[in-house]
């Protein structure tokens, strides 16, 4: 709670949730004020009764308009993350309704806010049409500056989580919104950014090799990726990012454009970040789950930035599309995963949206962030139901930029990662960041989901829910491999099972090896076979180098 400013204005008091002393003082002052006001009213009533009793003339009592005392009207809190103070968008807000609001209430509120906003503009000599916002009013943010004329922007309806809307409003309209009985809270909209750390160094996609071996990479394993050939088949991967170069050859026609959220933008990746993430998830050469389908959900513009409200809307779209597919699944459909290699300051609304996606069956990976700070202060890294991913290096260090702390669930390769790019259908690029680590996990989620029988199969077993898979994936991760880890940070490096295509063998049961942690020791899922092969290769390579060195000497 320490990272939040909660504005609840009563009279002239601004309450800061970080300082309980001030809150108590303000509360006492308000109580004292109410007590004095009550005494004044009693005196006034007694005087009025005395006047009535002393006069014989008839008195006409007129009903006056009700007086609303602004000091006792409870306003919805206005939330803003300290980590996002420099990135909030002026006059742009996300409004969340109270739980249980009906469809009629929501419709009435939407009509009310548009009429209220229109009225506010008329007072300033301006006007916009009422009704459903047109696309002309959806492109509201340019370089982080909101167009206060735009008003209503998005409506949110995430099953089991929340309903609300986003838009740009002046101070007077905001005050009315916060005083409305339908509203639970208001959050300042903010800019969000892709979590990448550009690098000029070129290298092979060592990350794939690392997640398929227990031991650190060496001469014999640094470019060897062990995997099941059908990994990813029947799984849709929603890449919520800058878009995807869907025509890239590495996707083999398995990528499609899903949705462009920012108003006035185009259906293409003008940045490359989303394409890079998509390649790590599902590319033929660069992907963890080489048969998965990519669905591009564009929430960030070509400069790699966007708004929190657009990101929330992108998550909602992905959930809706997943539920639609699940209701009438194509043959062989096994499930959906999502990746968000982006983030900003703490946003309860985005965290709610991501958690809702997970509860609706979407396996979700998110980047921890690149500030070498506590991931719990960032969203969506703080979303507890998602898998929050930190970045590791080729030498099994924590990447110098990677966020850390108790909100990080697992680490994956994130430094100098090569993958697909924009500019042509053959383009590749090497970049770094927790943005590159997260799609390794999204790909791994897709990989594991694909290894279960299809939902329409006679062999379909109990569903591998996001909660179950997250727990299982963490349980088999390679422990104690990473160095330079701060306190309260897990020492777990992602592992894909070493090429096995049997989930029971990978995750284990009561009668077999469980992998990962078992009585405090690492269990080799291949009964030592893979490590033995690596050892033999190491010996052979060492012998060759020793022989070459002697010849030179």
Backbone torsions as a table, in degrees:
resi	resn	phi	psi	omega
1	UNK	NA	-18.9	-174.0
2	UNK	-64.7	-18.3	-175.9
3	UNK	-94.3	13.2	-175.3
4	UNK	-118.5	140.3	169.8
5	UNK	-104.4	118.2	-179.8
6	UNK	-112.7	110.1	-179.2
7	UNK	-90.3	116.5	176.0
8	UNK	-131.2	86.5	-170.9
9	UNK	-75.7	118.4	173.2
10	UNK	-126.8	119.4	-167.7
11	UNK	57.2	-122.2	-178.2
12	UNK	-109.9	21.4	-175.3
13	UNK	-96.8	136.4	173.5
14	UNK	-113.5	119.4	-174.9
15	UNK	-94.5	127.7	179.7
16	UNK	-108.6	119.5	-176.0
17	UNK	-65.2	-10.8	179.9
18	UNK	-82.4	-14.0	-172.6
19	UNK	-128.3	92.2	-177.3
20	UNK	-68.3	-27.1	178.6
21	UNK	-61.6	-48.0	178.4
22	UNK	-62.7	-37.3	-178.4
23	UNK	-64.3	-42.1	-179.8
24	UNK	-66.7	-39.5	178.5
25	UNK	-63.2	-45.1	179.1
26	UNK	-61.7	-40.1	-179.9
27	UNK	-63.1	-41.4	179.0
28	UNK	-63.9	-41.4	-178.6
29	UNK	-62.6	-42.3	179.9
30	UNK	-64.3	-42.4	179.1
31	UNK	-62.1	-42.8	179.1
32	UNK	-62.2	-40.0	179.4
33	UNK	-63.6	-41.1	178.9
34	UNK	-64.6	-38.7	-179.7
35	UNK	-63.4	-45.7	179.0
36	UNK	-62.9	-40.2	-179.1
37	UNK	-63.8	-39.0	179.3
38	UNK	-63.9	-42.0	179.1
39	UNK	-63.8	-40.4	179.1
40	UNK	-62.9	-41.6	-179.7
41	UNK	-64.1	-39.8	179.8
42	UNK	-64.2	-41.9	178.6
43	UNK	-63.6	-42.1	-179.6
44	UNK	-64.3	-39.4	179.7
45	UNK	-65.0	-43.6	179.3
46	UNK	-62.3	-40.5	179.4
47	UNK	-64.9	-42.1	-179.4
48	UNK	-63.9	-41.9	178.5
49	UNK	-63.7	-36.9	178.8
50	UNK	-64.7	-40.5	178.6
51	UNK	-64.6	-44.0	179.8
52	UNK	-61.9	-38.2	-178.1
53	UNK	-71.5	-26.9	-173.9
54	UNK	-91.4	-7.0	-176.2
55	UNK	-113.2	145.0	178.6
56	UNK	-101.4	-8.8	-178.8
57	UNK	-74.4	144.1	177.3
58	UNK	-66.1	141.7	-177.8
59	UNK	-118.5	127.7	178.4
60	UNK	-92.6	120.8	178.7
61	UNK	-97.7	122.8	-177.8
62	UNK	-109.2	130.4	178.2
63	UNK	-74.0	120.0	179.7
64	UNK	-89.5	165.5	175.0
65	UNK	-64.7	143.3	-179.2
66	UNK	-62.4	140.5	178.6
67	UNK	-101.8	121.7	178.6
68	UNK	-96.4	119.0	179.6
69	UNK	-82.8	109.1	-176.1
70	UNK	-64.2	-16.7	-177.8
71	UNK	-77.0	-16.4	-177.8
72	UNK	-113.6	0.4	175.2
73	UNK	-79.2	123.6	-178.5
74	UNK	-80.8	121.2	179.4
75	UNK	-95.5	145.7	174.5
76	UNK	-65.4	140.5	-179.0
77	UNK	-65.4	147.7	175.3
78	UNK	-104.7	112.8	-172.7
79	UNK	-99.7	141.7	175.7
80	UNK	-153.8	130.5	-179.4
81	UNK	-77.3	137.7	176.1
82	UNK	-61.4	-35.0	-179.7
83	UNK	-68.1	-15.4	-176.9
84	UNK	-110.4	11.2	-175.3
85	UNK	-53.9	-38.6	-177.7
86	UNK	-86.0	-0.5	-173.8
87	UNK	-123.3	5.9	177.3
88	UNK	-69.4	149.1	-178.3
89	UNK	-98.9	119.3	-176.8
90	UNK	-54.0	134.4	173.4
91	UNK	63.6	18.7	-179.2
92	UNK	-118.6	129.9	-170.2
93	UNK	-140.2	155.2	171.1
94	UNK	-113.3	125.1	-176.8
95	UNK	-112.5	128.2	-179.2
96	UNK	-113.7	128.6	179.5
97	UNK	-76.0	159.7	172.7
98	UNK	-67.6	152.6	-178.8
99	UNK	-63.6	143.9	174.8
100	UNK	87.1	5.7	179.5
101	UNK	-65.9	142.4	-177.8
102	UNK	-83.5	166.5	176.5
103	UNK	-59.9	-40.4	-179.6
104	UNK	-63.7	-40.1	179.3
105	UNK	-64.9	-42.1	179.5
106	UNK	-63.6	-46.5	179.6
107	UNK	-60.8	-43.4	179.9
108	UNK	-64.2	-39.1	179.9
109	UNK	-66.5	-42.6	178.5
110	UNK	-59.8	-41.3	177.8
111	UNK	-64.9	-41.5	-179.4
112	UNK	-62.7	-45.3	-176.1
113	UNK	-67.5	-35.5	178.6
114	UNK	-69.2	-38.7	176.8
115	UNK	-67.6	-40.7	179.5
116	UNK	-64.4	-42.8	179.3
117	UNK	-65.6	-42.6	178.9
118	UNK	-61.7	-41.0	178.8
119	UNK	-63.2	-39.8	179.3
120	UNK	-64.1	-37.8	179.3
121	UNK	-69.4	-37.9	-179.9
122	UNK	-61.5	-36.5	178.4
123	UNK	-62.9	-23.3	179.2
124	UNK	-101.1	10.2	178.2
125	UNK	78.7	20.9	-178.7
126	UNK	-122.8	165.7	-178.9
127	UNK	-158.7	141.6	170.7
128	UNK	-129.7	155.9	-179.5
129	UNK	-70.0	148.0	176.5
130	UNK	-85.2	-177.8	-179.8
131	UNK	90.2	-162.0	-178.0
132	UNK	-66.0	128.2	-178.4
133	UNK	-60.0	137.4	177.1
134	UNK	-86.8	168.1	-178.2
135	UNK	-62.8	-21.7	-180.0
136	UNK	-64.4	-23.7	-176.2
137	UNK	-106.0	5.0	-178.7
138	UNK	-90.9	-23.3	-179.5
139	UNK	-86.2	77.6	-166.1
140	UNK	-99.0	-7.9	-174.2
141	UNK	-126.4	126.5	174.1
142	UNK	-130.8	117.4	-178.4
143	UNK	53.7	37.5	173.0
144	UNK	82.4	8.5	179.6
145	UNK	-109.7	118.5	-177.9
146	UNK	-81.9	147.4	173.6
147	UNK	-88.9	104.9	-174.9
148	UNK	-65.6	-13.7	178.1
149	UNK	-76.1	-17.8	-168.8
150	UNK	-72.3	-34.5	-178.4
151	UNK	67.5	-134.3	-175.8
152	UNK	-56.7	133.0	-176.6
153	UNK	-121.2	-59.9	-179.1
154	UNK	-128.3	148.9	166.1
155	UNK	-108.7	136.0	-178.8
156	UNK	-112.6	137.8	174.8
157	UNK	-151.8	87.6	-179.9
158	UNK	-100.6	114.7	-176.0
159	UNK	-52.8	128.3	176.7
160	UNK	77.5	1.8	-176.2
161	UNK	-121.2	-71.3	-177.8
162	UNK	-163.8	164.4	171.0
163	UNK	-127.1	151.1	-179.2
164	UNK	176.9	-160.3	179.3
165	UNK	-159.1	169.9	177.8
166	UNK	-133.8	154.0	178.3
167	UNK	179.2	-179.7	179.8
168	UNK	-116.0	122.6	-174.4
169	UNK	-139.0	152.4	178.0
170	UNK	-77.3	175.3	-173.0
171	UNK	-63.1	-38.9	-179.8
172	UNK	-64.9	-43.4	178.4
173	UNK	-66.1	-39.3	177.1
174	UNK	-58.7	-41.7	-179.4
175	UNK	-61.8	-40.3	178.3
176	UNK	-68.0	-38.6	178.2
177	UNK	-61.5	-45.7	-177.7
178	UNK	-67.3	-24.7	179.3
179	UNK	-89.1	-6.0	-176.6
180	UNK	-74.9	135.8	-176.3
181	UNK	-66.5	-15.2	179.7
182	UNK	-78.2	-16.9	-166.0
183	UNK	-94.4	128.2	176.8
184	UNK	-83.3	-50.0	176.2
185	UNK	-159.7	164.0	176.1
186	UNK	-122.3	134.9	179.1
187	UNK	-118.6	134.5	175.6
188	UNK	-67.0	127.9	176.4
189	UNK	-68.4	153.3	-176.9
190	UNK	-145.6	162.3	175.7
191	UNK	-77.6	145.1	173.9
192	UNK	-123.5	157.6	-172.9
193	UNK	-134.4	151.1	171.8
194	UNK	-69.5	137.8	-177.5
195	UNK	-91.8	72.7	175.5
196	UNK	-125.4	154.5	179.8
197	UNK	-125.8	91.4	-173.1
198	UNK	-54.6	144.1	-179.7
199	UNK	-140.8	145.0	179.4
200	UNK	-89.4	-17.6	-177.2
201	UNK	-70.9	131.8	179.2
202	UNK	-100.8	139.7	178.7
203	UNK	-155.9	164.8	178.3
204	UNK	-71.0	160.4	178.0
205	UNK	-73.0	71.8	-177.1
206	UNK	-65.9	-21.1	-176.5
207	UNK	-58.8	-38.2	178.8
208	UNK	-63.4	-42.4	179.1
209	UNK	-62.5	-40.4	-174.3
210	UNK	-65.1	-39.0	-176.7
211	UNK	-77.3	-5.1	178.3
212	UNK	-107.5	9.0	178.0
213	UNK	-131.8	138.8	176.2
214	UNK	-71.0	-44.9	-174.0
215	UNK	-84.6	159.3	176.2
216	UNK	-55.5	150.0	-178.6
217	UNK	-68.4	151.3	179.0
218	UNK	-143.0	-169.9	-177.8
219	UNK	-57.8	-32.6	-175.9
220	UNK	-87.9	-13.1	-173.2
221	UNK	-126.3	-6.8	-171.0
222	UNK	-62.4	-20.5	179.5
223	UNK	-125.9	24.2	-178.9
224	UNK	-110.9	113.5	178.8
225	UNK	-105.8	115.0	178.4
226	UNK	-93.7	123.5	-175.7
227	UNK	-157.0	164.7	174.2
228	UNK	-84.4	129.9	-173.5
229	UNK	-59.7	-27.8	-179.0
230	UNK	-92.3	10.7	-176.9
231	UNK	-57.2	123.5	178.0
232	UNK	99.1	-13.7	-175.6
233	UNK	-64.0	132.0	179.8
234	UNK	84.5	8.8	-177.2
235	UNK	-117.9	134.2	174.4
236	UNK	-96.8	129.6	179.4
237	UNK	-112.2	110.7	178.3
238	UNK	-85.5	116.5	-180.0
239	UNK	-103.2	102.1	-174.7
240	UNK	-92.8	99.2	-164.7
241	UNK	-162.3	-138.6	-179.7
242	UNK	-91.4	3.1	-174.9
243	UNK	108.7	-176.6	-178.8
244	UNK	-142.8	138.9	172.7
245	UNK	-74.9	83.6	-170.3
246	UNK	-66.7	-16.1	-179.3
247	UNK	-89.8	0.5	-179.1
248	UNK	-61.4	138.2	-175.7
249	UNK	-62.6	-25.9	-176.8
250	UNK	-68.9	-16.8	179.1
251	UNK	-89.9	-10.7	174.0
252	UNK	53.0	32.1	-179.8
253	UNK	81.5	7.5	-178.6
254	UNK	-91.6	2.7	-179.6
255	UNK	-106.9	139.4	176.7
256	UNK	-137.4	156.2	177.1
257	UNK	-83.8	126.0	-179.6
258	UNK	-93.6	-63.1	-174.0
259	UNK	-158.2	141.6	170.7
260	UNK	-108.0	117.0	-175.7
261	UNK	-86.3	-48.5	-178.1
262	UNK	-59.5	128.2	-179.2
263	UNK	-63.1	140.7	177.1
264	UNK	77.0	4.4	-179.7
265	UNK	-92.5	173.3	-175.5
266	UNK	-111.1	159.4	-178.6
267	UNK	-83.7	66.6	174.9
268	UNK	-159.8	156.3	177.6
269	UNK	-88.2	106.4	179.2
270	UNK	-94.1	6.2	-176.0
271	UNK	-116.3	-44.6	-179.0
272	UNK	106.1	-23.2	-175.9
273	UNK	-59.9	-48.2	-179.8
274	UNK	-65.8	-37.4	178.1
275	UNK	-63.9	-40.3	178.7
276	UNK	-61.7	-45.8	179.0
277	UNK	-63.1	-41.8	-179.9
278	UNK	-61.3	-40.0	179.3
279	UNK	-63.7	-39.5	179.1
280	UNK	-67.7	-31.2	178.9
281	UNK	-74.7	-48.9	-165.1
282	UNK	-137.9	9.8	180.0
283	UNK	-67.6	150.7	179.2
284	UNK	-62.5	-41.6	-179.5
285	UNK	-96.2	-41.0	-170.4
286	UNK	-99.6	-3.9	-171.2
287	UNK	-95.1	150.4	174.7
288	UNK	-73.3	-46.8	-179.7
289	UNK	-109.5	90.1	-164.5
290	UNK	-74.0	-5.5	179.5
291	UNK	-115.3	4.2	-177.9
292	UNK	-72.0	157.3	176.2
293	UNK	-97.1	135.0	179.6
294	UNK	-99.2	131.8	174.7
295	UNK	-119.4	114.3	-177.2
296	UNK	-80.9	125.6	174.5
297	UNK	-122.7	105.1	-174.0
298	UNK	-87.6	116.4	176.9
299	UNK	-122.1	-14.4	178.8
300	UNK	-112.7	146.3	-179.7
301	UNK	-83.7	-176.8	-173.4
302	UNK	-65.0	-20.9	177.6
303	UNK	-84.4	2.9	177.0
304	UNK	84.1	9.9	179.4
305	UNK	-126.5	163.7	179.5
306	UNK	-166.8	-162.8	-178.8
307	UNK	-111.5	152.6	179.0
308	UNK	-61.7	-37.9	-179.1
309	UNK	-64.9	-37.0	176.6
310	UNK	-66.0	-38.0	179.3
311	UNK	-65.1	-44.3	177.7
312	UNK	-58.9	-42.6	179.4
313	UNK	-65.1	-35.8	177.3
314	UNK	-64.3	-40.4	177.0
315	UNK	-63.5	-44.3	179.1
316	UNK	-58.8	-42.7	-179.6
317	UNK	-62.4	-43.4	-179.6
318	UNK	-61.9	-42.9	179.3
319	UNK	-62.8	-45.3	-179.9
320	UNK	-60.8	-42.7	179.8
321	UNK	-66.7	-39.7	177.5
322	UNK	-62.3	-45.5	-179.4
323	UNK	-64.6	-37.1	177.6
324	UNK	-63.7	-44.1	179.0
325	UNK	-66.3	-40.0	-178.6
326	UNK	-66.5	-32.2	-179.0
327	UNK	-68.8	-39.9	176.9
328	UNK	-128.1	71.7	-171.9
329	UNK	-70.0	139.4	172.5
330	UNK	-70.2	162.4	-178.6
331	UNK	-59.6	130.8	178.1
332	UNK	86.5	1.1	-179.3
333	UNK	-66.0	133.6	-176.8
334	UNK	-120.2	-17.5	179.0
335	UNK	150.4	-173.9	-176.4
336	UNK	-134.3	146.7	172.0
337	UNK	-127.3	165.1	177.1
338	UNK	-142.9	151.1	177.2
339	UNK	-131.8	135.0	172.7
340	UNK	-130.7	101.3	177.1
341	UNK	-96.5	62.0	-176.9
342	UNK	-155.6	176.2	176.9
343	UNK	167.2	176.4	178.7
344	UNK	-157.5	-156.5	177.3
345	UNK	-65.7	171.3	-177.6
346	UNK	-58.2	128.3	179.2
347	UNK	-133.4	108.6	179.5
348	UNK	-62.7	-30.0	-179.0
349	UNK	-69.1	-44.8	178.4
350	UNK	-65.3	-41.0	177.8
351	UNK	-61.5	-40.8	175.9
352	UNK	-59.7	-43.9	-177.8
353	UNK	-63.3	-45.4	-179.8
354	UNK	-65.2	-44.4	178.3
355	UNK	-62.3	-36.1	177.6
356	UNK	-66.1	-38.7	177.6
357	UNK	-59.8	-43.7	179.6
358	UNK	-63.7	-44.2	179.9
359	UNK	-64.2	-23.6	177.6
360	UNK	-92.8	11.9	170.8
361	UNK	99.9	5.0	179.6
362	UNK	-92.0	121.7	176.1
363	UNK	-76.3	123.9	-166.9
364	UNK	-123.5	127.8	173.2
365	UNK	-114.1	137.1	179.2
366	UNK	-134.4	149.7	179.8
367	UNK	-77.8	143.2	-178.7
368	UNK	-74.4	-26.6	-178.1
369	UNK	110.8	159.4	-170.1
370	UNK	-114.5	27.5	-175.5
371	UNK	-102.5	8.3	-177.2
372	UNK	51.3	46.6	-174.6
373	UNK	-137.7	-176.5	-179.8
374	UNK	-72.1	117.4	-177.8
375	UNK	-62.8	-21.9	-178.5
376	UNK	-66.5	-14.1	179.9
377	UNK	-91.9	9.6	-176.5
378	UNK	-130.4	154.2	175.0
379	UNK	-124.8	140.7	9.8
380	UNK	-88.3	12.8	-177.3
381	UNK	-57.3	-28.2	-177.3
382	UNK	-85.7	-3.3	179.5
383	UNK	-65.8	112.3	-168.2
384	UNK	-70.1	-23.4	-177.5
385	UNK	-88.1	-15.7	176.6
386	UNK	-81.5	171.2	172.8
387	UNK	-98.7	111.6	-178.4
388	UNK	-91.6	127.9	-166.9
389	UNK	-117.4	125.2	171.7
390	UNK	-93.6	167.7	-174.9
391	UNK	-106.7	138.5	176.2
392	UNK	-116.9	169.0	-178.3
393	UNK	-112.0	173.4	178.2
394	UNK	-58.9	-32.4	179.8
395	UNK	-89.6	13.8	179.5
396	UNK	62.5	38.6	168.4
397	UNK	-100.7	159.4	166.4
398	UNK	-71.1	130.7	178.5
399	UNK	-58.2	139.6	-172.8
400	UNK	-57.6	-25.7	-176.2
401	UNK	-93.5	-14.2	-169.3
402	UNK	-67.2	133.6	171.2
403	UNK	-65.5	164.7	-173.0
404	UNK	-147.7	-166.7	178.1
405	UNK	102.2	-178.8	-172.0
406	UNK	-68.0	-16.6	179.1
407	UNK	-80.8	-11.9	176.8
408	UNK	-81.2	125.9	-177.6
409	UNK	-93.4	-29.5	-172.0
410	UNK	-165.3	160.8	176.1
411	UNK	-116.0	152.4	177.0
412	UNK	-149.1	161.0	-178.7
413	UNK	-55.1	133.4	-178.4
414	UNK	-146.4	5.5	-179.5
415	UNK	-113.2	126.3	179.7
416	UNK	55.8	61.7	-178.8
417	UNK	-102.5	125.6	179.3
418	UNK	-94.5	136.7	179.1
419	UNK	-161.0	-172.8	-178.1
420	UNK	-66.3	158.0	-175.5
421	UNK	-146.2	-177.5	-179.4
422	UNK	-103.3	170.4	178.5
423	UNK	110.9	-33.0	175.0
424	UNK	-161.7	172.1	-179.4
425	UNK	-81.4	2.0	177.6
426	UNK	-117.3	-1.0	-171.0
427	UNK	-65.9	142.7	174.2
428	UNK	-134.6	161.4	177.7
429	UNK	-155.5	157.0	178.3
430	UNK	-118.3	117.6	179.0
431	UNK	-137.3	173.5	-175.1
432	UNK	-133.3	158.2	176.9
433	UNK	146.7	165.6	172.0
434	UNK	-65.6	-17.1	172.4
435	UNK	-59.8	-30.8	-179.6
436	UNK	-86.4	-24.4	178.2
437	UNK	-74.9	-43.5	-176.9
438	UNK	-57.2	-45.1	179.1
439	UNK	-66.0	-22.0	171.3
440	UNK	-60.8	-40.8	-179.8
441	UNK	-75.6	-39.3	175.9
442	UNK	-60.2	-41.4	176.6
443	UNK	-64.4	-39.0	179.5
444	UNK	-67.1	-38.3	175.4
445	UNK	-60.8	-46.0	178.4
446	UNK	-62.1	-39.8	179.9
447	UNK	-59.7	-49.7	-178.5
448	UNK	-68.2	-41.3	178.9
449	UNK	-59.1	-37.9	-177.2
450	UNK	-69.9	-20.6	-177.6
451	UNK	-80.4	-8.1	174.6
452	UNK	-85.9	156.2	179.1
453	UNK	-61.6	149.9	178.0
454	UNK	-58.8	154.9	-179.3
455	UNK	-62.9	-27.5	-179.0
456	UNK	-94.5	10.8	-178.3
457	UNK	-87.6	149.9	176.3
458	UNK	-68.5	-15.1	-178.4
459	UNK	-99.7	6.4	-179.0
460	UNK	-58.1	129.9	-179.3
461	UNK	-105.7	-165.7	176.6
462	UNK	-57.4	138.7	-175.9
463	UNK	-63.1	137.0	176.1
464	UNK	-84.5	89.0	-175.6
465	UNK	-70.3	159.7	176.5
466	UNK	-55.1	-38.8	179.6
467	UNK	-64.0	-44.7	179.7
468	UNK	-65.3	-43.4	-176.7
469	UNK	-68.7	-39.6	177.8
470	UNK	-58.8	-46.5	-179.6
471	UNK	-63.0	-42.8	-178.6
472	UNK	-67.2	-43.2	-178.1
473	UNK	-64.1	-40.7	178.0
474	UNK	-67.2	-35.5	-176.3
475	UNK	-68.4	-27.3	-179.5
476	UNK	-100.2	-0.5	179.3
477	UNK	-60.5	151.4	-179.4
478	UNK	-75.4	118.4	-176.1
479	UNK	-88.7	155.5	170.9
480	UNK	58.1	35.5	178.3
481	UNK	-97.4	-23.1	-170.8
482	UNK	-95.8	147.3	175.7
483	UNK	-109.9	175.6	178.0
484	UNK	52.6	44.8	177.2
485	UNK	-99.3	129.9	174.7
486	UNK	-67.8	169.8	178.6
487	UNK	-66.1	158.8	177.6
488	UNK	63.0	26.2	178.5
489	UNK	-123.4	131.3	-178.5
490	UNK	-65.7	146.2	175.6
491	UNK	-109.1	73.3	-176.7
492	UNK	-132.3	126.8	179.5
493	UNK	-112.6	133.2	-174.4
494	UNK	-56.6	144.7	179.6
495	UNK	-143.1	135.9	-174.9
496	UNK	-97.7	2.3	-179.5
497	UNK	98.4	4.4	174.2
498	UNK	69.4	25.8	176.4
499	UNK	100.0	-5.3	179.1
500	UNK	-67.3	145.0	177.3
501	UNK	-108.4	11.5	-178.2
502	UNK	-111.9	113.6	-177.6
503	UNK	-61.7	-35.0	178.9
504	UNK	-63.3	-40.8	177.4
505	UNK	-67.3	-38.0	-177.1
506	UNK	-70.6	-51.6	-175.3
507	UNK	-90.0	-18.5	175.9
508	UNK	79.3	167.1	172.0
509	UNK	-141.6	-167.6	-174.6
510	UNK	-67.7	-18.0	-175.7
511	UNK	-108.1	-1.1	-176.9
512	UNK	-129.4	173.2	177.5
513	UNK	-61.3	141.4	-179.8
514	UNK	-98.6	-17.2	-178.1
515	UNK	72.2	171.0	177.9
516	UNK	60.6	-123.3	178.7
517	UNK	-88.5	126.8	171.3
518	UNK	-149.1	108.0	-175.6
519	UNK	56.2	35.3	176.2
520	UNK	79.7	4.9	-178.2
521	UNK	-121.8	156.2	175.8
522	UNK	-83.1	133.4	178.0
523	UNK	-109.4	126.1	178.2
524	UNK	-79.2	118.6	-177.0
525	UNK	-65.8	-18.5	179.4
526	UNK	-101.9	23.9	-179.5
527	UNK	53.6	34.6	176.1
528	UNK	88.2	-4.2	-174.8
529	UNK	-63.8	-48.0	-176.9
530	UNK	-64.2	-43.9	179.5
531	UNK	-64.6	-34.5	179.3
532	UNK	-66.9	-40.5	177.6
533	UNK	-61.6	-45.0	179.1
534	UNK	-61.0	-40.4	-179.4
535	UNK	-63.4	-42.3	179.4
536	UNK	-63.9	-44.5	179.5
537	UNK	-61.9	-42.8	178.0
538	UNK	-58.1	-44.0	-178.9
539	UNK	-64.0	-42.0	-179.9
540	UNK	-64.4	-45.5	-179.4
541	UNK	-63.6	-42.2	179.8
542	UNK	-62.7	-40.1	179.9
543	UNK	-63.3	-40.3	179.4
544	UNK	-63.9	-44.7	-179.7
545	UNK	-66.0	-39.1	179.0
546	UNK	-63.4	-41.6	179.8
547	UNK	-65.1	-42.6	179.9
548	UNK	-64.6	-39.3	-179.6
549	UNK	-65.6	-40.3	179.5
550	UNK	-65.7	-36.4	179.1
551	UNK	-65.5	-38.0	179.1
552	UNK	-68.5	-38.6	-179.5
553	UNK	-69.5	NA	NA
